[in-house]
Amino acid sequence: MNVKLGKTTFRNPLVLASGTFGYGLTFPEVIEKVGALVTKGITVEERIGNPPPRIWDSAETVVNSVGLENVGLQRFQTEILPMIPTSTPVYVNLAGVDLGDFKSILQPLGQDQRIAGFELNLSCPNVKEGGAALGQSSRKVSEVTALARSLTVKPIWVKLTSNFCDVREISKAAADAGADAVVLVNTLNALVIDVEKRKPFLGAGSGGLSGPAVKPHVLYIVREISRIIDIPVIASGGVVSGLDVFEYLLAGARLVQLGSINLVDPGAALRILEELKDLFRREGVNSPTEIIGRLEDR
Ligand SMILES: Cc1cc2nc3c(=O)[nH]c(=O)nc-3n(C[C@H](O)[C@H](O)[C@H](O)COP(=O)(O)O)c2cc1C
């Protein structure tokens, strides 16, 4: 089940997605079986996040507006980092408003031995500043990625949005500026309406869509982008089964993130891994590398 990305070998293609597994301090029996874990997004200052309600869900969808609630850099360094698991590579998800924020976080963390790499969140739809506003501009993506590249030798994954922008140009900008991979994509802009109140349901007014409903869209994006850039693509969107992972590998993803499904069942990754192994056996596939990007044309 091994997958290689640059110099790193992952034990399998499954990655626990940012914001859906905390800082990796619970459920060690799950974490030690996946390829990697991405922490909740860290900002320079502690954030309490958006007002409630912050989650709306149905069978096929989750709409969240958590708004990057997190402990902030200082508490992350002093309280979380010493306890971070070592059994599995941990990627730290970073968010910020401007270059100064990313510098403030990467200067102290950039060379930390406990951190495998970084995921730059240039795509959060639930914050007023930074987030997706950075990821919708090739120039800004390029600037933040180049800055991060200058502050760490560790792998840098750039997590992008497909909301109101051309993901092709932006993915190329990330690759040219030194990213090791792009993560496609963060949650999609979404609105839930409370009809009786004639108002948006979520406290923040709008949110980000995730869960099975987004998978066909994200599969499309993954296939398009993996054909035009030279760095690996990591998929994030709607995975609930081993079959979903198989599809993303075929579409060109090298790693596949599991997000909303962790909120439903924190042990889902173990089931999905077994399903993927069964599917490999049935399809006569010996390793993920055999099928990555092997989707044929109609
Ligand atoms: C409650 C919640 C919190 C999230 N927090 C973050 C975050 O802090 N940083 C980030 O980059 N993505 C965050 N995401 C996005 C997920 O990591 C993932 O990219 C997205 O949910 C799509 O995958 P899924 O359909 O498997 O959930 C969050 C998603 C949810 C549902």
The ligand as an SDF file (V2000), in Angstrom:
LIG
                    3D

 31 33  0  0  0  0  0  0  0  0999 V2000
  -15.6270   20.7580   10.4180 C   0  0  0  0  0  0  0  0  0  0  0  0
  -14.5460   20.9610    9.3880 C   0  0  0  0  0  0  0  0  0  0  0  0
  -13.4040   21.6880    9.7080 C   0  0  0  0  0  0  0  0  0  0  0  0
  -12.4120   21.9090    8.7590 C   0  0  0  0  0  0  0  0  0  0  0  0
  -11.2870   22.6270    9.0920 N   0  0  0  0  0  0  0  0  0  0  0  0
  -10.2970   22.7810    8.1760 C   0  0  0  0  0  0  0  0  0  0  0  0
   -9.1000   23.4890    8.5120 C   0  0  0  0  0  0  0  0  0  0  0  0
   -8.8870   23.9580    9.6410 O   0  0  0  0  0  0  0  0  0  0  0  0
   -8.1560   23.6560    7.5400 N   0  0  0  0  0  0  0  0  0  0  0  0
   -8.3340   23.1470    6.2720 C   0  0  0  0  0  0  0  0  0  0  0  0
   -7.4510   23.3220    5.4250 O   0  0  0  0  0  0  0  0  0  0  0  0
   -9.4410   22.4530    5.9380 N   0  0  0  0  0  0  0  0  0  0  0  0
  -10.4200   22.2650    6.8600 C   0  0  0  0  0  0  0  0  0  0  0  0
  -11.5500   21.5510    6.5130 N   0  0  0  0  0  0  0  0  0  0  0  0
  -11.6760   20.9780    5.1600 C   0  0  0  0  0  0  0  0  0  0  0  0
  -11.3140   19.4900    5.1390 C   0  0  0  0  0  0  0  0  0  0  0  0
   -9.9700   19.2910    5.5230 O   0  0  0  0  0  0  0  0  0  0  0  0
  -11.5420   18.8870    3.7380 C   0  0  0  0  0  0  0  0  0  0  0  0
  -10.6520   19.4880    2.8240 O   0  0  0  0  0  0  0  0  0  0  0  0
  -12.9680   19.0850    3.2360 C   0  0  0  0  0  0  0  0  0  0  0  0
  -13.8910   18.8460    4.2820 O   0  0  0  0  0  0  0  0  0  0  0  0
  -13.3140   18.1860    2.0430 C   0  0  0  0  0  0  0  0  0  0  0  0
  -13.1670   16.8260    2.3540 O   0  0  0  0  0  0  0  0  0  0  0  0
  -14.4030   15.8760    2.8360 P   0  0  0  0  0  0  0  0  0  0  0  0
  -15.4860   15.9860    1.8100 O   0  0  0  0  0  0  0  0  0  0  0  0
  -13.7820   14.5070    2.9220 O   0  0  0  0  0  0  0  0  0  0  0  0
  -14.8360   16.3940    4.1600 O   0  0  0  0  0  0  0  0  0  0  0  0
  -12.5590   21.3480    7.4560 C   0  0  0  0  0  0  0  0  0  0  0  0
  -13.7090   20.5990    7.1480 C   0  0  0  0  0  0  0  0  0  0  0  0
  -14.7010   20.3860    8.0860 C   0  0  0  0  0  0  0  0  0  0  0  0
  -15.9150   19.5640    7.7190 C   0  0  0  0  0  0  0  0  0  0  0  0
  1  2  1  0
  2  3  1  0
  2 30  2  0
  3  4  2  0
  4  5  1  0
  4 28  1  0
  5  6  2  0
  6  7  1  0
  6 13  1  0
  7  8  2  0
  7  9  1  0
  9 10  1  0
 10 11  2  0
 10 12  1  0
 12 13  2  0
 13 14  1  0
 14 15  1  0
 14 28  1  0
 15 16  1  0
 16 17  1  0
 16 18  1  0
 18 19  1  0
 18 20  1  0
 20 21  1  0
 20 22  1  0
 22 23  1  0
 23 24  1  0
 24 25  2  0
 24 26  1  0
 24 27  1  0
 28 29  2  0
 29 30  1  0
 30 31  1  0
M  END
$$$$
